[in-house]
Each structure stands twice: as C-alpha cells, then as structure tokens.
C-alpha cells in the first residue's frame, strides 16, 4: 500500500489519518508528544484531572463520521452528554445570563436584560443561519487552493457582508450592551478579536443552536482514548515522542521526513497537522516554498495568546456551571490591549471550565476541578512570563475569590499554569498563539494557508491555520478537505 505520514496527532491529524486509512493507505502518525491529542493533553495531580483543551464540543456528528467510515459507532467508544446551559455569562454588575438550551429558554433569558432584544435575537439567528448554510454547509469542506474557486464564491462573501466584523454584525441586531458582549465572544473561541474577525464566524450562533454544546464523559482525554482505540484497531501506526526536523523534498515533491534524531522516513504523501506557519518557517527549506507561502508567513497576523490556570479545590462550588464566561469591566478596550497594543493589562475577562459540574471523576469526593483561561497577548509582545505569570495567577485567584468563588484562595489544593511560552515550546505554535493565525477576512479561504501545500506536490495541511479555520469543527473539516484532494490508494 502507498504510505502516508501524518505529522502531528491533533484532531486534524487524527481525522486525516482515519480518512486516508479508509482510502486504502498505509498510515503512520508521528508526534512529538507522549500521547495523541496535540493541544488536547490531560494533566493529573493529587487525584485531580485537568483537560488541557479543547473543552467545548459541538457539531459532534463530525466525530461520529470518522467511526462510521469503518462501520462503527462512536457511542461504543465514547459517552457524549449535551449541556444546558451552554455557557453562563457573569457580568461585572453580578447579573447572570444563561445562554443555551431551546430558543424559548434563550428568549426568556434575554427578556431579563432587554425585552426588545427578543425579536432582535430571532432576526440575528435567521441571518446566522444564512451564513451557516453557505459558509459551513457549502464551503467548509471545499478546497480553496485555486484562486478561481475563490473568485467563484466571491459573490457569496459580498451577499453575506463578510467585510463586517462580528461586533458590527451583533450590534446591528442586539441593543443591550451586556448582551452584545455575550453574543460577540464566539470569535475568541477560535482566536479572533470580535472587533476585527469577519462576520462569517457569526455562523457559530446557528451552529450552536443546531447541534448544541456537549461534553465527553471522562473529558477530552476519554474522547482521545476512543479515537486511539479506533486507530489501532484499523492498523494506523503511532510513532510518539518523536520530533520532525525537516520535510524531505525532491524535484518539487514531498518524499518523506527527517526526525530530530536523524532518522529518515519515506512516504508517498505527507500530511502536516503542525502549526501551518511553523511548518513553513521551520520544516521546509525556503528554496522549496512558493512566493505565496512566503508572503503569507511574512505578513501573517496571529491569534492572541492564552494564560491557562489549572486548579483543584477542597470544596465544591455547586452554583458554578460547566462553562462560565466571567466578564470584566472593560470589553473593547481590553481586547484592544490584547490584540492591538500587545499589552498585558491589570484587568481581564475569563473563561472558567468546571468539568466536575458534569463529571465528578475529575476530582476527589466533594472537591472540584477547574481551569481558567485568560486571553493575553501572544509572544509578539515583550512580556516576561517568568515575572508576570505568578502575578497574573494571583490576580485571577483574588478576583474569583472576591466574586463567584468565595474562599477559593484557602481551598486550592493543587494549581499550575501555562503561558504562551509553553504553547510555543510544547506545541510548536509560532509566537505562542493559541489558535494559529487570526480569523480575519484577509486570512480566510484562499488567503489562509492552503490545504494543498503551495508549490510542493504530495504535501497537504490540516489544522487551525488552514482552511476553514480553528476550533474543533474547523480542524475536522480541514481533514475532509484533504480527503477530497487525495485519490484512493
């Protein structure tokens, strides 16, 4: 059988390996981590378990598709549970907004803030559905390495007013200032500033309404165990704890890889699930790259960085939902500090994940497991994380202790954190960006890193930096694009 090597065992690489295995290829995944999952690693300490991320599952049919390729069903491997609410927003004045469930439930929550926004939300949802049908259903699994393809859909981009930002789209419908914040945070889930991200990403509203938000019992680690079992059953080889130094290219064709321990592995096809910008910066010699690829790397604008604080408590906070968005007093100004000024501000907004709300196995009895994610500038900023990391950790704990998690400081039994420097070191993320390049209109479709490598044959790309973009639905769809580009063995 012809050989495929997949560099990187993130969800994009996992999906690509399964799809190519189904087509009859001999598939081997090579990853520098000790286990599959890419950024979705699992940490355990003193009886507490922490998912490194991602923690929000939607469009779960994309997972099930991969099992069905082999006549199997995901329910035999993984238990996935729907959540309600999807997120609880907590505003600076203490008010709460439960987002999720049925449309009627969401409208009831909206009425608490501004009854007039009920009909506005319904109009927003209708427009989000229009965007979803074109951008997700029609185009998310379509290749865009040919500019003619881009030109052929340009009228859709104009019709959908994709030149607008997500914030502009939301503000054209929703009038309440707090609800505007709640309905515009979705770009942050894929690394973008709501004030810059193309309104195409407003499709997320309808996507969430259509499929809801879910959690895999046992966490993302359990999801990965299910996929690992499937891959081994189907004969996919896993070569872990192995870093790739270079992609070997001869006469314009990718022929294999060279690992950092100087081992050469030959292949007929290479699929890269490493960060797309890192791929071109570090794994491919410049003489093999096309001008377009070099320009994309040179002028790329990257997503924000992430400061992720993990902690386990000796008490349970039963009033805290599975997913909480804790918003600070500044919104636009804080985002401008992060994305534009590259400044680490004293204040912050937070995403709080409490898996023990759904799955008590994440902590000892009567205890809780948490992670808190704070958007921060990426490593293009001059921030000394050795100094600022402990300070930010203390500020976050103090803020949560004084608001929604009283007694937190005294109840923490274990804690640690990750900064953008860890993302750069552990995941080969350029500038430690949390989601590769930012989801701007100028970095979408043909303007994003192509799924079919630019100027190099037999090399393909999946993952957050490629079309259609970041987030689990995006990276899983990137594997569908590559699947459409490669013939059966």
NORZI-V236607 format. One record per helix or strand of 3 or more residues. SS is the DSSP state (hx for helix, st for strand). FROM is the first residue (numbers start at 0). TO is the last residue. If there is no record, write none. Layout:
# NORZI-V236607
SS_FROM_TO, SS_FROM_TO
This chain:
# NORZI-V236607
st_2_6, hx_10_21, st_25_29, st_41_44, st_47_50, hx_60_67, hx_73_75, st_79_81, st_86_89, st_95_98, hx_102_110, hx_116_137, hx_146_151, hx_153_158, hx_165_170, hx_176_189, hx_198_210, st_213_215, hx_219_232, st_236_238, st_243_249, st_252_258, st_263_265, st_268_271, hx_275_282, hx_285_287, hx_290_298, st_304_312, st_322_325, hx_331_338, st_349_352, hx_354_356, hx_359_361, st_367_375, hx_384_401, hx_407_410, st_411_417, hx_419_426, hx_429_431, hx_440_442, hx_444_446, st_458_460, hx_471_484
